[in-house]
Amino acid sequence: MILPVMSLQGLVDATAHALGGARELYGQAPAASGLPSTGGLQSLKTDLSASVDSVLASWRGGGGEGYKLAGGNGVAALSDVVGADNRVGPLVVTASNESGDGRAGMNNVFSDTRSGVNAIAPSTDTPAGKQVLVSHLEGQLDRAKALLTKSQQRGQMLATMIKSAGSGYGGAPMSGGMPMGGVMGMPAMGGGMGGAMGGTSPLSSLSARSGLAGKLPGPSGSLPGRGASARGAAPASSAAKIPVGEVSFAGRGTFPKGPAAMSEAINAALDARGVTDPVARKRWHDGYMTLTGRESGHNASVVNLSDSNARGAQMSDGAPANSSRGPAQCIPTTFAGYHQPGTSTSIYEPVANVAASMNYVMDRYGVSPDGSNLASRVPQSNPGASPRGY
C-alpha cells in the first residue's frame, strides 16, 4: 500500500484505521474452564460401565455375551472421548486466555496511542511537534504489529496442539486455534481516530504505514522519518543543544496536570527518544513517574522560586531566568543543552521537559539507555530511596 502525502489529521486517521482493523481480530473470548461435554460423557461412561458389570449371571447364551461386548466397546469409546476432552480442555482454556491477553494488549496500544496524541497535540503547530507526533504514531504501529505477529504464532501452535490432543475423537481430523474472530466492542478513539480498515489485511496495513513521516508535508516538502537506528531500547543520546536564548517560557498553566497526564507525557517523551523496548520503557516510565511526582507533583507549570537556582533577570513567565521549571524541574541551561530534537522549545512543555531530563541523566550520571540503572544512579527516580535533588 502506498500512502499519499496527507495532513497531520490524515496520518492520525490512517493510524486509527490500521489499529482498528488489528483490534477487530480479537473477539470477545468466552471464559473457558474446559469442555462442557466432559462431565456428561464421564457420567455416561460410569453408568454404562456399571450396567455392563451388573449383567445377571442368568443371562446365558449369545444375548448376555453380546450385551457385554457391545457395552464394553461403548465404555472403551467413551474412555477415548473423555481422554481426548481432558487433553483438549486445558488447551481451550489456554487459547481463551491467549485471546484475552492479546485483546488486552491491543487495548493498551489504543489507549497509549490516544493518550500520546492528546499529550503531544498542543505542540503540533510547529514542524518539531509534528515530528514528535509522527514518531509516536509509528511506535504504536510497531507495537500493534509485534502483538499481532506474536498472537498469530501462538494461535498456530495451539491449533496444532489441539489437533494432536483430539486424536481420541476419531472421524475427520480436528482443526482449531485461538478464538480471535468477532468484534471487541471497544469504543473508538476520539478526535477523529475511530473507524475500521475495510477489506485490507490489518497486518499488511500496519506494515504499509511504516515511514509515516515521509507522508507529512513540512516547510520544505516533508519531515524526516525515524531511521532504523532510532528503534530498539534507545539511542545512546540524540540530544541536540539549542541556544539558551531560544528557550521559550510560553505555555505555563496550559498543560494538563496529574499522574495520568504525566504518564502520557513520559510515554510521548520515550517515543521522541526512540525507546520501543517494553522493558526499557517501563523502567524509564516508572522511574520518571516517581521523579516528576517528587519534583513537581506531576504539574508542568511548577516553578521553584526558593532554591539556589532561582536567580537572574525576570523572564516573561515572571520567574528569575535560571529557575527550575516544568515537570522534571529543568533549568534553562540544562533544557537547552540536552534538548531533544523534534520537541517543543518551551521549557514547560511536558514531553520536551521530560525528554531533556532523560538525556541529561544519561550524560551526567551514566544512566544506561535501557534504564536498567536509573534507580541506582538517580535516587530521585527510586521510590525506595529518600527524595533528593538530581
Steps between C-alpha positions, in 0.01 A plus 500: 500500500634845410373782718460838333634817654238596757421739780593441862140402574515267201797319653317468831193364321708257292663367815161463667360307204794259509477451876123461476532213256768337713282529808206333327702178470455451873143395574340471841650168610264298725618425850607138453550250782513189281257327264137499619444147362760330718293465816201352320713255305676388815165438671377304199815289503460429872134401460568279197791330672287429805224360278741265321653385827157425645382263223329213679669165494168359383554680167628199320573452134578750228278774638695550822837473333394733220378761749826483693704530181300791361492670839873454546567649160280795596691551824832488311376754245378732776837465673672613180269801468531599867878465475504722192277751684742503792790572265320757286322681785811661655613610154163666442548686828848604386362618166233705677760656730731574207217675318416703809865598547529602136186709520623669818833574330325658201281703737821633656633596157177690430508673836866598472450626144210719603678624812814584306307689233323703769826573681690602187215694332579840662843504331393389151483854369875478434696263270680363805172420670370329188809279493444394861142402418607303192764314703236419759260361236775289344597360838142395574465336158819306570354380832175389336684315224718317752195405706315361197803302390537346844129414516509343155795281596336393826172428323669275245684313775183448704309383193760230442494397866119480508493295181749254650323487837167426331617176339271302730187642337541298180340603170629799302813678633428796726584856425519777752694786645456819692153655514603821328195578289222746568479860608635622830241768558767738629402866448685680221767753586392860499634781290430344163685180589215247473414273211594176338724400217252352256633209295871560552694250708579668836852357519588608145344839566712544813811413301404742224483786747864485602671821399198722569723805533567502128128549436471819703563830321738736673653840438737354239304205366496238773624424846778244545381158610638291782802305386567141594759615754226672699323173570583259780572572866619860439771689320807577714393866502340692218495830690574815304600826662296809429605850603373594844349808338267274302348346812137607518306568819163484327214269591522506877163403645367354174622142532295229674624391840470191716637144482297397193611800295860453612493133407390599149776761476769255616386246241510767231852602612610139468349494150692817413822340621434181303453269798290205380616206714216431750734422790706814445184710463365369831824579684510855367126553540481377859816684600382827352155466654680496834740780402237739361272426794773608740629790294173662398206294622439408133436866422670645192439858615706483819786749545740479795551850630677407824808288417846621400415487130235771530713790387540726200281746315125461509375319190168511316349246740578725795772276646878554523683385188683201652207361701418129481186449294263235373421143604863386533613845629758574231689827507524680163868415441435129558187506284689671218810282528303175493204601288348207310475569126141512384356618832374842604741775601268591789656392828151444641386262224497162681630280217792730426579555869501130586696399188768760576521373859545144375780606268659690789504207746645270234789741446545635853449180702578230245148358493480214250290551186277212612442663840630194687702708747272806515381427854854455634657795318214746557350439847232761433351247255513216753186466714703298751755780552460826689405800282799710396591736221666377186 
